[in-house]
Each structure stands twice: as structure tokens, then as C-alpha cells.
């Protein structure tokens, strides 16, 4: 069953239960008060039992009753005094009716004789039931009655009538119209509530369902969800949660596609970079097997080339393995608070011992600058930068590498400055891409995996820092590493 039908049944059921409860309360009160089981007939009779006449009205009745008791024939043969009394009664908006036997001998203006004859109350010599309600020409009157005998023992009655002008008469005349009006208002209320329900709940849910169906077919962003005004709070929250879920799903799919593209690109690059040294090694090995290298000098040269290619291949595999572990966050970083100035002094001393042909200097105005780093990984990043400077040094000029350390607000900046070949301006935006190597570098004797700067960027970003590069061809290169001061 749909939500719309459930709410519709709830509205109708609410109206029915409220009406039935009200009717049951009325019936119980009626039974407790009268001791009679309420039926349409008894309810009508109870409603027609009106209040008695007022004090002024009863005085008029008492005067006429006195005349009827003492001189009943005078009621028909009215003298001036009795006619004056009746006139006084009628001026109080009361009606007077006099009956002899079954004949109406007098009735006030505005009353209908035929209706009086048809609805006149029964004669009661004991005058036990003297009050009630009578209908005359469709109008209700409450009355007080006195029955007596004329001198010839003919039955006589006097009625003092007061026209009803209350809810009972109104309901009698307009009851059906009111009931129909209430029914129409109830139906209109149900229709209006159904409209509000559809606007606030059903339509947004249908829109949401439509978008979900499109998502099932793969259309994630084809149709925006309709956001109607005055939507139910729960539906707004559901729509918001769905939008957030869809955005997250779209981002996830984009990321998955990027990862898939990166994986394909990585495989292609690996295939290319592995194929070149392997092909070269196979070629030299076949040359040795086929006797191309027929002298000890050639054989030695072939073996040295095979050894160099194997070392380069092993280095490429190690770089690739390191980058893949960094990319997959499979390497644990052990951060500690260290003095970067002292750390770099040890790096410079170590490099001077390894290669005395390269001039490496540390320049700083600070005695100590503390940062939170992983010693081994930070050492790897700095060594990669220095190795890049060594690979691309000028042939006709000694290589000088300057490590500058200084404080910049709450950050510590490390700059690696060299006077090497530099990088062409058009290649600078791509140097941190994995496997990127300029065409000249790819065909040069320097080799390289194209992963060095990508690894540096990965390591620095793991430390919460950033790395930037500036270079001018045949002037030199500046790599700036910015870290948060500890």
C-alpha cells in the first residue's frame, strides 16, 4: 500500500472515529440522564421538550386559566375585559388558541387553523401534561395548556403559544443543508490535506525515486532532484543525505576511473622502462653467445655494459617498488622532533666524503630549527634532489649545491640550489609527474627512472608540507621544501 493511500485512510478513519466517539458520548449522556436508550424518535422528543414560559408569560396564562375555571362560557362570549386581556397577551409575542370540542373557536393572527387542528395536543382533564411543543405550518411553538369543561360539559382547551426561535428550529429547517455542508467541508479538508501531503512528501519522494531509478541505469548526474517548498523536514533530510551520497559516489567513481587510468599508465610506463634495459641486456648476451665479441677486450666491454644495465634495471625496480608503496600508503612513517640544521650538517658531511668533486654547502642564519619528520624518508627525499643535481650538472663547470634553511613565519623552508643544466620552462609543470622525463633527458646517458621527483613530492606531502621547483636552462634549479615548524 502506498504512503498516499495510507495517509488518506488515516484522515478518513480519523473523521469517522471522531464522529463515532462524539455520537457515543451523546448517547451515553442521554441514557444516563433519561434512562432511555436513544433512538431517532426519543432524541427528537427530548429535543422538543423546551423550557417553560417566562414569569410574564405565565401571568397571562394564569389570568386566562382563572376565567376558564370560574366562567368557562365567558371564554367564547368574550366581554371587553377578556378581549383586552387576550390582546395584552398577544402584544407579548404570544399566541392564544381556544378550542371547543374539536373546533378552533379562536386563534391569534399568524397561526394556521388547519395545522392547529392537526397537531393540537390531546385533552387532559387532570391537566397533568400541560407543557410541550407543537408544530404549526412548519414552525415550532412551545405551549402551556389548560383543559376544562364548558357549562354544557363540552371539552374546552386554552393554549398559550410562544414561537421557537432557537437552534432546534434552525436545525429542523437547515439540518440537511448543514450536514451536507459539513460533509463537503470534510471532503474538501481531506482533498486539501491530500494536496499538502502530496506536495510535502509524495512528490519529493517520487522525484527521489525517479533519480534513483536513473542512477540504477548509470545516469548519476542526469536529473537534479526537485526541491519543493514546504517539504517535510524528514524528506528534506532524506534528500540531503541522498545528494551527499550521490556526490560521494560520483567522487568515488571519478577517483576509481583516475586510479584505473593511472594503473594503465603505470603499466605502460613500466613496460616501456623495463623493456629498454632488458632488450639491451638480451642483445649483449646474445652477442657473447654468438661470438660477436671475439676479443677479450670486447667481451669485457659487453660484460660491463650488461652489469651497468642490470644495475640500472635494479635501481628502476627499487624506485618503482618504493613509489608504489608510498602511493598505496604501505610505508609507515615514524615522525620525531629533530633539529633540521644539525640533520642537514650530517647529510653534507656524508656527501662530501662520498663525492669530493661536488661542492655541497649548508647556509643558514639559525642555530636550530625544529621540525617533525621521519629521518630515513626525509634523508631519501634530500638525496634524490642532490642525485638529480649531480645527474644533470654542466659538462664545462664544476657542480655547486647549496642547502639553504630559514624560517618563514611558522614554517621552515629548505632550498636545494644548484648551478646545473636547468629545466626547460615548458617542462616545469610536469616534472613531478611519475615517469616524466624530458625528451633530451630520456635519450641522454644520465638514465633515470622518472620517479625521483615524484617520490620526493610523495614524501614531503606525507609530512604535511609542499615542494616547489624553479629553474632556468643553463643557469640552475631551485627546489623549495616547506615544512611546519615543530
Residue pairs with C-beta under 8 A, 6 or more apart in sequence:
3 201
3 202
3 205
4 194
4 197
4 198
4 202
7 193
7 194
7 197
8 190
8 194
11 189
11 190
11 193
11 194
12 190
15 186
15 190
26 38
27 38
30 36
30 38
30 42
30 43
30 46
31 37
31 38
34 42
34 46
36 42
47 168
48 132
48 133
48 140
48 168
49 132
49 133
50 131
50 133
50 142
50 164
50 168
51 142
52 58
52 131
52 144
53 61
53 142
53 144
53 160
53 162
56 92
57 92
57 94
57 144
57 160
57 162
58 144
60 85
60 88
60 89
60 92
60 94
60 160
61 144
61 146
61 158
61 160
63 85
64 75
64 85
64 86
64 89
64 96
64 146
64 158
64 160
65 146
65 158
67 74
67 75
67 82
67 85
68 75
68 146
68 148
68 156
68 158
69 148
72 148
72 149
72 150
72 151
72 156
73 150
73 151
74 82
75 82
75 98
75 150
75 156
75 158
76 98
76 100
76 105
76 150
78 86
86 96
86 106
89 96
89 160
90 96
90 108
90 109
93 162
93 163
94 108
94 160
94 161
94 162
95 107
95 108
95 110
95 111
95 141
95 159
95 160
95 161
95 162
95 163
96 106
96 107
96 108
96 158
96 159
96 160
96 161
97 104
97 106
97 107
97 108
97 111
97 116
97 120
97 157
97 158
97 159
97 161
98 104
98 105
98 106
98 107
98 156
98 157
98 158
98 159
99 105
99 120
99 156
99 157
99 159
100 150
100 154
100 155
100 156
101 154
101 155
101 156
102 117
104 113
104 116
104 117
104 120
107 113
107 116
108 161
111 136
111 137
111 161
112 136
112 137
115 135
115 136
115 137
116 136
119 134
119 135
119 136
120 134
120 157
120 159
121 129
121 132
121 134
121 143
121 145
121 157
121 159
123 147
123 155
123 157
124 130
124 145
124 147
125 147
125 149
127 145
127 146
127 147
129 145
130 144
130 145
130 146
131 142
131 143
131 144
131 145
132 142
132 143
132 145
133 140
133 141
133 142
133 143
133 164
134 140
134 141
134 142
134 143
134 159
134 161
135 141
136 161
138 173
139 163
139 164
139 169
140 163
140 164
140 168
140 169
140 172
141 161
141 162
141 163
141 164
142 161
142 162
142 164
143 159
143 160
143 161
143 162
144 159
144 160
145 157
145 158
145 159
145 160
146 157
146 158
147 155
147 156
147 157
148 156
148 157
148 158
149 155
149 156
150 156
171 178
199 228
199 230
199 231
200 228
200 230
200 231
200 232
200 235
201 231
201 232
201 235
203 226
203 228
204 225
204 226
204 227
204 228
204 231
204 232
204 235
204 236
204 239
205 235
207 225
207 226
208 225
208 238
208 239
208 242
210 223
211 223
211 224
211 225
211 242
211 246
212 242
214 222
214 223
215 246
220 246
220 249
220 250
220 253
221 246
221 250
225 239
225 242
225 243
227 239
231 239
265 435
266 434
266 435
269 434
269 435
269 450
270 320
273 316
273 435
273 449
273 450
274 313
274 316
274 317
277 309
277 310
277 312
277 313
277 316
278 313
280 305
280 309
281 306
281 309
281 310
281 313
284 302
284 305
284 306
284 309
285 306
287 293
287 302
288 299
288 302
288 303
292 298
293 299
293 301
293 302
312 447
315 449
316 449
319 449
319 451
319 452
319 455
320 449
320 451
322 331
322 451
322 455
323 434
323 451
323 454
323 455
323 458
324 330
325 331
326 455
326 458
326 459
326 462
327 458
331 377
333 374
333 377
333 462
333 463
334 374
335 372
335 373
335 374
335 463
336 372
336 373
336 374
336 375
337 370
337 371
337 372
337 486
338 370
338 371
338 372
338 373
338 375
339 368
339 369
339 370
340 369
340 370
340 371
340 373
340 405
340 412
340 414
340 483
341 362
341 364
341 366
341 367
341 368
341 369
341 405
342 368
343 375
343 378
344 362
344 382
344 403
344 405
344 414
345 362
347 379
347 382
347 383
347 403
348 360
348 361
348 362
348 403
351 358
351 360
351 386
352 360
355 390
357 398
357 399
358 390
358 393
358 399
358 400
358 401
359 398
359 399
359 400
359 401
360 386
360 401
360 402
360 403
361 400
361 401
361 402
361 403
362 403
362 405
363 402
363 403
363 404
363 405
364 404
364 405
364 406
365 406
366 405
366 406
366 407
369 405
369 407
369 412
369 485
370 485
370 486
371 412
371 483
371 484
371 485
371 486
372 463
372 483
372 484
372 486
373 463
373 483
374 462
374 463
377 459
377 462
377 463
378 459
378 463
380 455
380 459
381 455
381 456
381 459
381 460
381 481
382 403
382 414
382 416
384 452
384 453
384 455
384 456
385 416
385 452
385 456
385 479
386 401
386 416
387 452
388 452
388 453
389 399
389 401
389 416
389 418
389 420
389 477
390 399
391 446
391 447
391 448
392 420
392 421
392 422
392 441
392 446
392 477
393 399
393 418
393 420
393 421
394 419
394 420
394 421
394 474
397 419
399 418
399 419
399 420
400 418
400 419
401 416
401 417
401 418
402 415
402 416
402 417
402 418
403 414
403 415
403 416
403 417
404 413
404 414
404 415
404 417
405 412
405 413
405 414
405 415
406 412
406 413
407 413
407 485
408 482
410 484
410 485
411 482
411 483
411 484
411 485
412 482
412 483
412 484
412 485
413 480
413 481
413 482
413 483
414 480
414 481
414 483
415 478
415 479
415 480
415 481
416 478
416 479
416 481
417 476
417 477
417 478
418 476
418 477
419 475
419 476
420 476
420 477
421 473
421 474
422 471
422 472
422 473
422 474
422 475
422 476
422 477
423 431
423 438
423 469
423 471
423 473
423 477
424 438
424 473
425 471
425 472
425 473
427 438
428 469
428 470
428 471
430 436
431 453
431 469
432 453
432 454
432 456
432 457
432 467
432 469
433 454
434 450
434 451
434 454
435 449
435 450
435 451
435 454
436 450
436 454
437 448
437 450
441 448
453 469
456 467
456 479
457 467
460 466
460 467
460 481
460 483
461 467
463 483
464 483
464 484
465 481
465 482
465 483
465 484
466 481
466 482
467 479
467 480
467 481
467 482
468 479
468 480
468 482
469 477
469 478
469 479
469 480
470 477
470 478
470 480
471 477
471 478
